[in-house]
Amino acid sequence: MEYLRETISSSELSGIFEIPLSLRNKKVQVIILPAEDTEQTKPQKRRLGFLKETVPPLPDSFFDPLPEDDLQAWGV
């Protein structure tokens, strides 16, 4: 990964960033890194099985809690 690291006077950054009082009129290091990809991707539905094409996606109701009667039958 490429990056840039420079030591400059904080006064050169005053027009770009709001510099805290403790850093004003001092030499500071500026490190520039590439930004992470912030593009959000649509989450894929989880599928059971080894082959994605042969197993249909789980219905949303699969993750609903069990009815109270079923929970009591299992002692949960």
N, C-alpha and C positions, 0 to 999 in steps of 0.2 A: 504494500500500500504506500503510495506516495504521500508525503506531507511536507509542510513548510514550517520552519521554526526561525523566528527572528527576534532579536532584542532591539527594542525601540523606546523612545520617550513616550510616556503615556499621554502627553499633550497632543501627539499626532493622532491619537484615537478619539480625542474628545468630541470631534464632529461626527463620529460613527457610533460610539458607545457612550453610555453614561458611566463615567469612571468613578468608582468609590473614592471617598476622600482620602482613605489610607493609601491609595495607589497614585494619586495625582502628583505630577511633577517628579516622577521617579522613572527609572528604567524598568520596563516590563518585558516579559517574553510573550510573544504571540505565536500560537501554534494553530496551523490551518490543516484540518483533516477533511477528507471527503465526507459528505453527508450520507447517512444511511438512506436507503430507498424507503421513502415514506408512503409509497403507493400502496393502498390497502387492496388486498385481493379478497375475493369472495370465498369464505370458508367452504370447503367441500364437505358433503355429507359423508359420515363414516359408514362404511359398508362391512358386513361380516363376510368372511370367506377369503379365499386366495385369489380368485379371479373377479375383477371388478365388473366385467361384462355379464357374468352369469348370476350374480346375486343382486336382487333389487335393494334399493336403499331402505334403511329402517324408517318406519313411520314415526312421526313426532310423538304419537301416543306411547311408543315403546319406552320412553323415559319418564312417563307419568308414574306417580307412586301407586303401589298396589292398593286395592280396596281394603278397608279396615278388617273385613271378614277374613281375607286371605292372610293378612299380617298376623291376626290372632291365631289362625290355624297353624302357622309356622312358629308361633311363640315369639314373634318379634314385637 
